[in-house]
């Protein structure tokens, strides 16, 4: 992942929760062209956050690398963002 790049995640699969390895990221809702405005989310000192647009629940997983997710398909490719 390029230095300074903000990872983007989506919930096209309609999952109840997505685990991420980042405390700060962008939620885009679904894959284009059905995405919502890309929202900057941060968990701060917490371990989860809910997107105000699509209500996706994101939970921090310390075992994941920065910018990755479970399931892996929820990460939007950096080169496409």
N, C-alpha and C positions, 0 to 999 in steps of 0.2 A: 504494500500500500504506500502510495506516495506521501512524503512528509507533509503534514498539514491538511491532507484530504479528510473530509468528513464522510464516514461510511453512511450509505443509504440502505434502508431495509423496507420491505413491503410485506403485505399479508394477503397476497392474491389467493392463497389456499384457504383463507377464512379460519385460521387457527385460533384457539383460545388464548395461547401464550406463545411468545417467541423469546428464546433465550439469546442474549447478545453478549459479546465480549467487550463492549464499549459502554461507558457511562454517558457519552455524548455522541449523538448521531442524528440523522434525518429520517423521518418516516414519510413515505410517499403513498401509503395506503395500498394501492394495487399497482400492477404493472401498467405502463402507458399503453393505450391512451386512456385508461380508466383510473389514473392516479389522481390524488387530491393535491392541493398545494403542498410542496415539500416542507414539512414542519421540523424546525430545529428542536430537539428534545434533549434534556439533560437530567440525569438522575441525581446530580449533586452527591451528597453523602449517602443517599438511599440506595436501594437495590432494585427498584422497579419504577415504571412510569407508564401511564396510559395516554395514548395519542388523543388529543381533543377532537380531531376530525373523524377518525375511523374507529376509535375505542380499542385499538389493538393494545394488548397488555404486553409490555416488554419487561423482561427480568434479566438482571445482570448475572452472568455465570463466570466466575473467576477462572474456571478451567479452560475457557475459550480464549483464543488469541484476539487481540484488538481488531475490530472490524469484521469479525466472523459471527456466525449465528447458528443456532439449532432450531429448525432444520437449516442446512446450508443454503437451500434454495431461497430463503427469505432475504439473502443479501443481494442487493442490486449491484451488478458489476461496476467497478470504479470507472472503467473506461466509457461506460454508457451514461454515467451521472453528469 
